[in-house]
Amino acid sequence: MDKVSHTKYYYQLQSIVEGLKRLNLSKMNQRILAVSTKTQFGVDMARMRVIEAIESSIQRNIDQK
């Protein structure tokens, strides 16, 4: 997450996508969330994604036992 102006948003998003491609992170969830703490845009979605990731991790650990 970073403070990005509205005019540079798409440039920054494309830069992130290209960087992920170069790193070949095929197992990574490729959803990129835009979040603004100033306007609260996307904050609830970011919280939800963190909770989902934790729940998924816990379920994988239970399944492996």
PDB file with SEQRES, HELIX, SHEET and CRYST1 records, atoms N, CA, C and O in Angstrom:
SEQRES   1 A   65  MET ASP LYS VAL SER HIS THR LYS TYR TYR TYR GLN LEU          
SEQRES   2 A   65  GLN SER ILE VAL GLU GLY LEU LYS ARG LEU ASN LEU SER          
SEQRES   3 A   65  LYS MET ASN GLN ARG ILE LEU ALA VAL SER THR LYS THR          
SEQRES   4 A   65  GLN PHE GLY VAL ASP MET ALA ARG MET ARG VAL ILE GLU          
SEQRES   5 A   65  ALA ILE GLU SER SER ILE GLN ARG ASN ILE ASP GLN LYS          
HELIX    1 AA1 HIS A    6  LYS A    8  5                                   3    
HELIX    2 AA2 TYR A    9  LEU A   23  1                                  15    
HELIX    3 AA3 VAL A   43  GLN A   64  1                                  22    
CRYST1    1.000    1.000    1.000  90.00  90.00  90.00 P 1           1          
ATOM      1  N   MET A   1       0.845  -1.170   0.000  1.00  0.00           N  
ATOM      2  CA  MET A   1       0.000   0.000   0.000  1.00  0.00           C  
ATOM      3  C   MET A   1       0.896   1.240   0.000  1.00  0.00           C  
ATOM      4  O   MET A   1       1.929   1.298   0.667  1.00  0.00           O  
ATOM      5  N   ASP A   2       0.468   2.188  -0.749  1.00  0.00           N  
ATOM      6  CA  ASP A   2       1.268   3.390  -0.877  1.00  0.00           C  
ATOM      7  C   ASP A   2       0.328   4.544  -1.216  1.00  0.00           C  
ATOM      8  O   ASP A   2      -0.754   4.339  -1.767  1.00  0.00           O  
ATOM      9  N   LYS A   3       0.746   5.723  -0.887  1.00  0.00           N  
ATOM     10  CA  LYS A   3      -0.045   6.908  -1.247  1.00  0.00           C  
ATOM     11  C   LYS A   3       0.269   7.245  -2.702  1.00  0.00           C  
ATOM     12  O   LYS A   3       1.395   7.612  -3.037  1.00  0.00           O  
ATOM     13  N   VAL A   4      -0.731   7.117  -3.549  1.00  0.00           N  
ATOM     14  CA  VAL A   4      -0.557   7.359  -4.978  1.00  0.00           C  
ATOM     15  C   VAL A   4      -1.625   8.349  -5.421  1.00  0.00           C  
ATOM     16  O   VAL A   4      -2.799   8.199  -5.082  1.00  0.00           O  
ATOM     17  N   SER A   5      -1.223   9.342  -6.164  1.00  0.00           N  
ATOM     18  CA  SER A   5      -2.193  10.315  -6.664  1.00  0.00           C  
ATOM     19  C   SER A   5      -3.103   9.656  -7.692  1.00  0.00           C  
ATOM     20  O   SER A   5      -2.752   8.646  -8.302  1.00  0.00           O  
ATOM     21  N   HIS A   6      -4.269  10.245  -7.868  1.00  0.00           N  
ATOM     22  CA  HIS A   6      -5.246   9.710  -8.816  1.00  0.00           C  
ATOM     23  C   HIS A   6      -4.658   9.612 -10.219  1.00  0.00           C  
ATOM     24  O   HIS A   6      -4.942   8.654 -10.938  1.00  0.00           O  
ATOM     25  N   THR A   7      -3.856  10.574 -10.615  1.00  0.00           N  
ATOM     26  CA  THR A   7      -3.293  10.581 -11.971  1.00  0.00           C  
ATOM     27  C   THR A   7      -2.236   9.500 -12.168  1.00  0.00           C  
ATOM     28  O   THR A   7      -2.009   9.060 -13.295  1.00  0.00           O  
ATOM     29  N   LYS A   8      -1.593   9.069 -11.096  1.00  0.00           N  
ATOM     30  CA  LYS A   8      -0.545   8.048 -11.204  1.00  0.00           C  
ATOM     31  C   LYS A   8      -1.035   6.647 -10.826  1.00  0.00           C  
ATOM     32  O   LYS A   8      -0.263   5.689 -10.853  1.00  0.00           O  
ATOM     33  N   TYR A   9      -2.315   6.533 -10.475  1.00  0.00           N  
ATOM     34  CA  TYR A   9      -2.855   5.261 -10.006  1.00  0.00           C  
ATOM     35  C   TYR A   9      -2.659   4.125 -11.017  1.00  0.00           C  
ATOM     36  O   TYR A   9      -2.137   3.067 -10.664  1.00  0.00           O  
ATOM     37  N   TYR A  10      -3.073   4.336 -12.260  1.00  0.00           N  
ATOM     38  CA  TYR A  10      -2.989   3.273 -13.264  1.00  0.00           C  
ATOM     39  C   TYR A  10      -1.543   2.945 -13.619  1.00  0.00           C  
ATOM     40  O   TYR A  10      -1.212   1.787 -13.873  1.00  0.00           O  
ATOM     41  N   TYR A  11      -0.689   3.953 -13.638  1.00  0.00           N  
ATOM     42  CA  TYR A  11       0.738   3.707 -13.877  1.00  0.00           C  
ATOM     43  C   TYR A  11       1.313   2.831 -12.764  1.00  0.00           C  
ATOM     44  O   TYR A  11       2.060   1.891 -13.034  1.00  0.00           O  
ATOM     45  N   GLN A  12       0.969   3.138 -11.524  1.00  0.00           N  
ATOM     46  CA  GLN A  12       1.460   2.374 -10.384  1.00  0.00           C  
ATOM     47  C   GLN A  12       0.910   0.947 -10.416  1.00  0.00           C  
ATOM     48  O   GLN A  12       1.640  -0.007 -10.148  1.00  0.00           O  
ATOM     49  N   LEU A  13      -0.361   0.805 -10.739  1.00  0.00           N  
ATOM     50  CA  LEU A  13      -0.980  -0.520 -10.826  1.00  0.00           C  
ATOM     51  C   LEU A  13      -0.287  -1.365 -11.885  1.00  0.00           C  
ATOM     52  O   LEU A  13       0.030  -2.530 -11.641  1.00  0.00           O  
ATOM     53  N   GLN A  14      -0.051  -0.791 -13.051  1.00  0.00           N  
ATOM     54  CA  GLN A  14       0.641  -1.519 -14.121  1.00  0.00           C  
ATOM     55  C   GLN A  14       2.057  -1.898 -13.697  1.00  0.00           C  
ATOM     56  O   GLN A  14       2.526  -2.988 -14.023  1.00  0.00           O  
ATOM     57  N   SER A  15       2.731  -1.031 -12.988  1.00  0.00           N  
ATOM     58  CA  SER A  15       4.077  -1.318 -12.498  1.00  0.00           C  
ATOM     59  C   SER A  15       4.066  -2.516 -11.541  1.00  0.00           C  
ATOM     60  O   SER A  15       4.952  -3.369 -11.594  1.00  0.00           O  
ATOM     61  N   ILE A  16       3.071  -2.570 -10.682  1.00  0.00           N  
ATOM     62  CA  ILE A  16       2.955  -3.690  -9.741  1.00  0.00           C  
ATOM     63  C   ILE A  16       2.711  -4.995 -10.496  1.00  0.00           C  
ATOM     64  O   ILE A  16       3.346  -6.009 -10.208  1.00  0.00           O  
ATOM     65  N   VAL A  17       1.801  -4.969 -11.452  1.00  0.00           N  
ATOM     66  CA  VAL A  17       1.485  -6.172 -12.245  1.00  0.00           C  
ATOM     67  C   VAL A  17       2.731  -6.664 -12.981  1.00  0.00           C  
ATOM     68  O   VAL A  17       3.019  -7.861 -12.975  1.00  0.00           O  
ATOM     69  N   GLU A  18       3.458  -5.769 -13.602  1.00  0.00           N  
ATOM     70  CA  GLU A  18       4.680  -6.153 -14.325  1.00  0.00           C  
ATOM     71  C   GLU A  18       5.730  -6.720 -13.372  1.00  0.00           C  
ATOM     72  O   GLU A  18       6.405  -7.696 -13.701  1.00  0.00           O  
ATOM     73  N   GLY A  19       5.868  -6.118 -12.207  1.00  0.00           N  
ATOM     74  CA  GLY A  19       6.824  -6.628 -11.222  1.00  0.00           C  
ATOM     75  C   GLY A  19       6.480  -8.036 -10.768  1.00  0.00           C  
ATOM     76  O   GLY A  19       7.369  -8.874 -10.618  1.00  0.00           O  
ATOM     77  N   LEU A  20       5.203  -8.305 -10.548  1.00  0.00           N  
ATOM     78  CA  LEU A  20       4.770  -9.644 -10.160  1.00  0.00           C  
ATOM     79  C   LEU A  20       5.056 -10.661 -11.263  1.00  0.00           C  
ATOM     80  O   LEU A  20       5.456 -11.791 -10.982  1.00  0.00           O  
ATOM     81  N   LYS A  21       4.853 -10.262 -12.506  1.00  0.00           N  
ATOM     82  CA  LYS A  21       5.149 -11.152 -13.633  1.00  0.00           C  
ATOM     83  C   LYS A  21       6.638 -11.484 -13.682  1.00  0.00           C  
ATOM     84  O   LYS A  21       7.014 -12.636 -13.900  1.00  0.00           O  
ATOM     85  N   ARG A  22       7.485 -10.473 -13.477  1.00  0.00           N  
ATOM     86  CA  ARG A  22       8.940 -10.700 -13.513  1.00  0.00           C  
ATOM     87  C   ARG A  22       9.393 -11.624 -12.393  1.00  0.00           C  
ATOM     88  O   ARG A  22      10.337 -12.395 -12.565  1.00  0.00           O  
ATOM     89  N   LEU A  23       8.721 -11.549 -11.242  1.00  0.00           N  
ATOM     90  CA  LEU A  23       9.084 -12.400 -10.112  1.00  0.00           C  
ATOM     91  C   LEU A  23       8.515 -13.814 -10.232  1.00  0.00           C  
ATOM     92  O   LEU A  23       8.871 -14.699  -9.453  1.00  0.00           O  
ATOM     93  N   ASN A  24       7.631 -14.024 -11.210  1.00  0.00           N  
ATOM     94  CA  ASN A  24       7.032 -15.333 -11.475  1.00  0.00           C  
ATOM     95  C   ASN A  24       6.394 -15.921 -10.212  1.00  0.00           C  
ATOM     96  O   ASN A  24       6.689 -17.049  -9.816  1.00  0.00           O  
ATOM     97  N   LEU A  25       5.533 -15.147  -9.606  1.00  0.00           N  
ATOM     98  CA  LEU A  25       4.849 -15.581  -8.386  1.00  0.00           C  
ATOM     99  C   LEU A  25       3.509 -16.210  -8.756  1.00  0.00           C  
ATOM    100  O   LEU A  25       2.451 -15.637  -8.496  1.00  0.00           O  
ATOM    101  N   SER A  26       3.563 -17.395  -9.365  1.00  0.00           N  
ATOM    102  CA  SER A  26       2.355 -18.021  -9.895  1.00  0.00           C  
ATOM    103  C   SER A  26       1.391 -18.483  -8.807  1.00  0.00           C  
ATOM    104  O   SER A  26       0.190 -18.576  -9.064  1.00  0.00           O  
ATOM    105  N   LYS A  27       1.875 -18.773  -7.606  1.00  0.00           N  
ATOM    106  CA  LYS A  27       0.993 -19.244  -6.537  1.00  0.00           C  
ATOM    107  C   LYS A  27       0.381 -18.108  -5.733  1.00  0.00           C  
ATOM    108  O   LYS A  27      -0.468 -18.336  -4.872  1.00  0.00           O  
ATOM    109  N   MET A  28       0.805 -16.906  -6.010  1.00  0.00           N  
ATOM    110  CA  MET A  28       0.297 -15.761  -5.265  1.00  0.00           C  
ATOM    111  C   MET A  28      -1.088 -15.371  -5.763  1.00  0.00           C  
ATOM    112  O   MET A  28      -1.360 -15.418  -6.962  1.00  0.00           O  
ATOM    113  N   ASN A  29      -1.959 -14.989  -4.838  1.00  0.00           N  
ATOM    114  CA  ASN A  29      -3.255 -14.449  -5.218  1.00  0.00           C  
ATOM    115  C   ASN A  29      -2.997 -13.145  -5.954  1.00  0.00           C  
ATOM    116  O   ASN A  29      -2.409 -12.221  -5.391  1.00  0.00           O  
ATOM    117  N   GLN A  30      -3.423 -13.062  -7.188  1.00  0.00           N  
ATOM    118  CA  GLN A  30      -3.043 -11.928  -8.013  1.00  0.00           C  
ATOM    119  C   GLN A  30      -4.027 -10.766  -7.964  1.00  0.00           C  
ATOM    120  O   GLN A  30      -4.020  -9.912  -8.851  1.00  0.00           O  
ATOM    121  N   ARG A  31      -4.861 -10.725  -6.953  1.00  0.00           N  
ATOM    122  CA  ARG A  31      -5.746  -9.574  -6.789  1.00  0.00           C  
ATOM    123  C   ARG A  31      -4.969  -8.444  -6.140  1.00  0.00           C  
ATOM    124  O   ARG A  31      -4.300  -8.630  -5.124  1.00  0.00           O  
ATOM    125  N   ILE A  32      -5.068  -7.298  -6.729  1.00  0.00           N  
ATOM    126  CA  ILE A  32      -4.413  -6.115  -6.185  1.00  0.00           C  
ATOM    127  C   ILE A  32      -5.504  -5.192  -5.674  1.00  0.00           C  
ATOM    128  O   ILE A  32      -6.423  -4.832  -6.409  1.00  0.00           O  
ATOM    129  N   LEU A  33      -5.397  -4.818  -4.428  1.00  0.00           N  
ATOM    130  CA  LEU A  33      -6.407  -3.970  -3.821  1.00  0.00           C  
ATOM    131  C   LEU A  33      -5.919  -2.533  -3.731  1.00  0.00           C  
ATOM    132  O   LEU A  33      -4.810  -2.268  -3.267  1.00  0.00           O  
ATOM    133  N   ALA A  34      -6.749  -1.623  -4.174  1.00  0.00           N  
ATOM    134  CA  ALA A  34      -6.462  -0.203  -3.999  1.00  0.00           C  
ATOM    135  C   ALA A  34      -7.147   0.233  -2.707  1.00  0.00           C  
ATOM    136  O   ALA A  34      -8.336  -0.016  -2.510  1.00  0.00           O  
ATOM    137  N   VAL A  35      -6.397   0.878  -1.842  1.00  0.00           N  
ATOM    138  CA  VAL A  35      -6.910   1.268  -0.526  1.00  0.00           C  
ATOM    139  C   VAL A  35      -6.523   2.717  -0.250  1.00  0.00           C  
ATOM    140  O   VAL A  35      -5.405   3.146  -0.535  1.00  0.00           O  
ATOM    141  N   SER A  36      -7.470   3.455   0.309  1.00  0.00           N  
ATOM    142  CA  SER A  36      -7.188   4.827   0.726  1.00  0.00           C  
ATOM    143  C   SER A  36      -7.576   4.980   2.192  1.00  0.00           C  
ATOM    144  O   SER A  36      -8.745   4.832   2.546  1.00  0.00           O  
ATOM    145  N   THR A  37      -6.608   5.272   3.033  1.00  0.00           N  
ATOM    146  CA  THR A  37      -6.937   5.528   4.433  1.00  0.00           C  
ATOM    147  C   THR A  37      -7.566   6.907   4.594  1.00  0.00           C  
ATOM    148  O   THR A  37      -8.273   7.163   5.569  1.00  0.00           O  
ATOM    149  N   LYS A  38      -7.307   7.788   3.641  1.00  0.00           N  
ATOM    150  CA  LYS A  38      -7.883   9.132   3.703  1.00  0.00           C  
ATOM    151  C   LYS A  38      -9.394   9.098   3.478  1.00  0.00           C  
ATOM    152  O   LYS A  38     -10.147   9.731   4.218  1.00  0.00           O  
ATOM    153  N   THR A  39      -9.840   8.357   2.452  1.00  0.00           N  
ATOM    154  CA  THR A  39     -11.267   8.289   2.134  1.00  0.00           C  
ATOM    155  C   THR A  39     -11.908   6.991   2.604  1.00  0.00           C  
ATOM    156  O   THR A  39     -13.124   6.827   2.506  1.00  0.00           O  
ATOM    157  N   GLN A  40     -11.098   6.071   3.113  1.00  0.00           N  
ATOM    158  CA  GLN A  40     -11.541   4.738   3.549  1.00  0.00           C  
ATOM    159  C   GLN A  40     -11.927   3.825   2.384  1.00  0.00           C  
ATOM    160  O   GLN A  40     -12.478   2.746   2.601  1.00  0.00           O  
ATOM    161  N   PHE A  41     -11.643   4.245   1.161  1.00  0.00           N  
ATOM    162  CA  PHE A  41     -11.931   3.415  -0.001  1.00  0.00           C  
ATOM    163  C   PHE A  41     -11.134   2.115   0.084  1.00  0.00           C  
ATOM    164  O   PHE A  41      -9.911   2.148   0.222  1.00  0.00           O  
ATOM    165  N   GLY A  42     -11.808   0.983   0.003  1.00  0.00           N  
ATOM    166  CA  GLY A  42     -11.150  -0.315  -0.045  1.00  0.00           C  
ATOM    167  C   GLY A  42     -10.689  -0.878   1.289  1.00  0.00           C  
ATOM    168  O   GLY A  42     -10.200  -2.007   1.333  1.00  0.00           O  
ATOM    169  N   VAL A  43     -10.828  -0.130   2.377  1.00  0.00           N  
ATOM    170  CA  VAL A  43     -10.336  -0.592   3.677  1.00  0.00           C  
ATOM    171  C   VAL A  43     -11.090  -1.838   4.130  1.00  0.00           C  
ATOM    172  O   VAL A  43     -10.474  -2.798   4.593  1.00  0.00           O  
ATOM    173  N   ASP A  44     -12.408  -1.833   4.003  1.00  0.00           N  
ATOM    174  CA  ASP A  44     -13.189  -3.010   4.400  1.00  0.00           C  
ATOM    175  C   ASP A  44     -12.824  -4.235   3.565  1.00  0.00           C  
ATOM    176  O   ASP A  44     -12.752  -5.348   4.088  1.00  0.00           O  
ATOM    177  N   MET A  45     -12.595  -4.031   2.273  1.00  0.00           N  
ATOM    178  CA  MET A  45     -12.205  -5.146   1.404  1.00  0.00           C  
ATOM    179  C   MET A  45     -10.836  -5.688   1.813  1.00  0.00           C  
ATOM    180  O   MET A  45     -10.635  -6.903   1.822  1.00  0.00           O  
ATOM    181  N   ALA A  46      -9.908  -4.824   2.146  1.00  0.00           N  
ATOM    182  CA  ALA A  46      -8.585  -5.273   2.586  1.00  0.00           C  
ATOM    183  C   ALA A  46      -8.701  -6.079   3.874  1.00  0.00           C  
ATOM    184  O   ALA A  46      -8.060  -7.122   4.010  1.00  0.00           O  
ATOM    185  N   ARG A  47      -9.498  -5.614   4.804  1.00  0.00           N  
ATOM    186  CA  ARG A  47      -9.715  -6.363   6.048  1.00  0.00           C  
ATOM    187  C   ARG A  47     -10.296  -7.737   5.764  1.00  0.00           C  
ATOM    188  O   ARG A  47      -9.855  -8.734   6.335  1.00  0.00           O  
ATOM    189  N   MET A  48     -11.287  -7.789   4.878  1.00  0.00           N  
ATOM    190  CA  MET A  48     -11.927  -9.048   4.539  1.00  0.00           C  
ATOM    191  C   MET A  48     -10.927 -10.017   3.906  1.00  0.00           C  
ATOM    192  O   MET A  48     -10.928 -11.206   4.227  1.00  0.00           O  
ATOM    193  N   ARG A  49     -10.086  -9.522   3.020  1.00  0.00           N  
ATOM    194  CA  ARG A  49      -9.084 -10.391   2.365  1.00  0.00           C  
ATOM    195  C   ARG A  49      -8.061 -10.934   3.367  1.00  0.00           C  
ATOM    196  O   ARG A  49      -7.629 -12.081   3.252  1.00  0.00           O  
ATOM    197  N   VAL A  50      -7.675 -10.118   4.345  1.00  0.00           N  
ATOM    198  CA  VAL A  50      -6.742 -10.584   5.380  1.00  0.00           C  
ATOM    199  C   VAL A  50      -7.395 -11.698   6.199  1.00  0.00           C  
ATOM    200  O   VAL A  50      -6.767 -12.720   6.476  1.00  0.00           O  
ATOM    201  N   ILE A  51      -8.645 -11.498   6.582  1.00  0.00           N  
ATOM    202  CA  ILE A  51      -9.360 -12.518   7.365  1.00  0.00           C  
ATOM    203  C   ILE A  51      -9.504 -13.798   6.549  1.00  0.00           C  
ATOM    204  O   ILE A  51      -9.302 -14.888   7.084  1.00  0.00           O  
ATOM    205  N   GLU A  52      -9.845 -13.692   5.274  1.00  0.00           N  
ATOM    206  CA  GLU A  52      -9.962 -14.870   4.417  1.00  0.00           C  
ATOM    207  C   GLU A  52      -8.633 -15.616   4.318  1.00  0.00           C  
ATOM    208  O   GLU A  52      -8.610 -16.846   4.352  1.00  0.00           O  
ATOM    209  N   ALA A  53      -7.537 -14.887   4.198  1.00  0.00           N  
ATOM    210  CA  ALA A  53      -6.221 -15.519   4.101  1.00  0.00           C  
ATOM    211  C   ALA A  53      -5.879 -16.255   5.391  1.00  0.00           C  
ATOM    212  O   ALA A  53      -5.330 -17.356   5.349  1.00  0.00           O  
ATOM    213  N   ILE A  54      -6.194 -15.666   6.518  1.00  0.00           N  
ATOM    214  CA  ILE A  54      -5.929 -16.310   7.806  1.00  0.00           C  
ATOM    215  C   ILE A  54      -6.775 -17.568   7.941  1.00  0.00           C  
ATOM    216  O   ILE A  54      -6.268 -18.618   8.336  1.00  0.00           O  
ATOM    217  N   GLU A  55      -8.060 -17.469   7.615  1.00  0.00           N  
ATOM    218  CA  GLU A  55      -8.941 -18.628   7.711  1.00  0.00           C  
ATOM    219  C   GLU A  55      -8.480 -19.748   6.789  1.00  0.00           C  
ATOM    220  O   GLU A  55      -8.512 -20.918   7.172  1.00  0.00           O  
ATOM    221  N   SER A  56      -8.056 -19.405   5.591  1.00  0.00           N  
ATOM    222  CA  SER A  56      -7.562 -20.391   4.642  1.00  0.00           C  
ATOM    223  C   SER A  56      -6.297 -21.068   5.163  1.00  0.00           C  
ATOM    224  O   SER A  56      -6.134 -22.281   5.028  1.00  0.00           O  
ATOM    225  N   SER A  57      -5.414 -20.285   5.751  1.00  0.00           N  
ATOM    226  CA  SER A  57      -4.180 -20.826   6.311  1.00  0.00           C  
ATOM    227  C   SER A  57      -4.475 -21.779   7.461  1.00  0.00           C  
ATOM    228  O   SER A  57      -3.866 -22.843   7.565  1.00  0.00           O  
ATOM    229  N   ILE A  58      -5.407 -21.394   8.319  1.00  0.00           N  
ATOM    230  CA  ILE A  58      -5.787 -22.250   9.443  1.00  0.00           C  
ATOM    231  C   ILE A  58      -6.378 -23.553   8.924  1.00  0.00           C  
ATOM    232  O   ILE A  58      -6.056 -24.624   9.439  1.00  0.00           O  
ATOM    233  N   GLN A  59      -7.241 -23.478   7.910  1.00  0.00           N  
ATOM    234  CA  GLN A  59      -7.861 -24.681   7.349  1.00  0.00           C  
ATOM    235  C   GLN A  59      -6.804 -25.597   6.739  1.00  0.00           C  
ATOM    236  O   GLN A  59      -6.874 -26.812   6.918  1.00  0.00           O  
ATOM    237  N   ARG A  60      -5.819 -25.038   6.019  1.00  0.00           N  
ATOM    238  CA  ARG A  60      -4.750 -25.867   5.446  1.00  0.00           C  
ATOM    239  C   ARG A  60      -3.975 -26.570   6.544  1.00  0.00           C  
ATOM    240  O   ARG A  60      -3.626 -27.742   6.404  1.00  0.00           O  
ATOM    241  N   ASN A  61      -3.701 -25.864   7.642  1.00  0.00           N  
ATOM    242  CA  ASN A  61      -2.965 -26.473   8.751  1.00  0.00           C  
ATOM    243  C   ASN A  61      -3.767 -27.602   9.388  1.00  0.00           C  
ATOM    244  O   ASN A  61      -3.195 -28.625   9.764  1.00  0.00           O  
ATOM    245  N   ILE A  62      -5.072 -27.436   9.514  1.00  0.00           N  
ATOM    246  CA  ILE A  62      -5.926 -28.491  10.072  1.00  0.00           C  
ATOM    247  C   ILE A  62      -5.948 -29.688   9.144  1.00  0.00           C  
ATOM    248  O   ILE A  62      -5.856 -30.826   9.604  1.00  0.00           O  
ATOM    249  N   ASP A  63      -6.068 -29.455   7.844  1.00  0.00           N  
ATOM    250  CA  ASP A  63      -6.128 -30.531   6.857  1.00  0.00           C  
ATOM    251  C   ASP A  63      -4.833 -31.319   6.791  1.00  0.00           C  
ATOM    252  O   ASP A  63      -4.856 -32.504   6.460  1.00  0.00           O  
ATOM    253  N   GLN A  64      -3.705 -30.693   7.097  1.00  0.00           N  
ATOM    254  CA  GLN A  64      -2.399 -31.367   7.008  1.00  0.00           C  
ATOM    255  C   GLN A  64      -2.109 -32.222   8.223  1.00  0.00           C  
ATOM    256  O   GLN A  64      -1.185 -33.035   8.188  1.00  0.00           O  
ATOM    257  N   LYS A  65      -2.866 -32.068   9.295  1.00  0.00           N  
ATOM    258  CA  LYS A  65      -2.601 -32.851  10.507  1.00  0.00           C  
ATOM    259  C   LYS A  65      -3.136 -34.241  10.389  1.00  0.00           C  
ATOM    260  O   LYS A  65      -3.000 -35.036  11.320  1.00  0.00           O  
TER     261      LYS A  65                                                      
END                                                                             
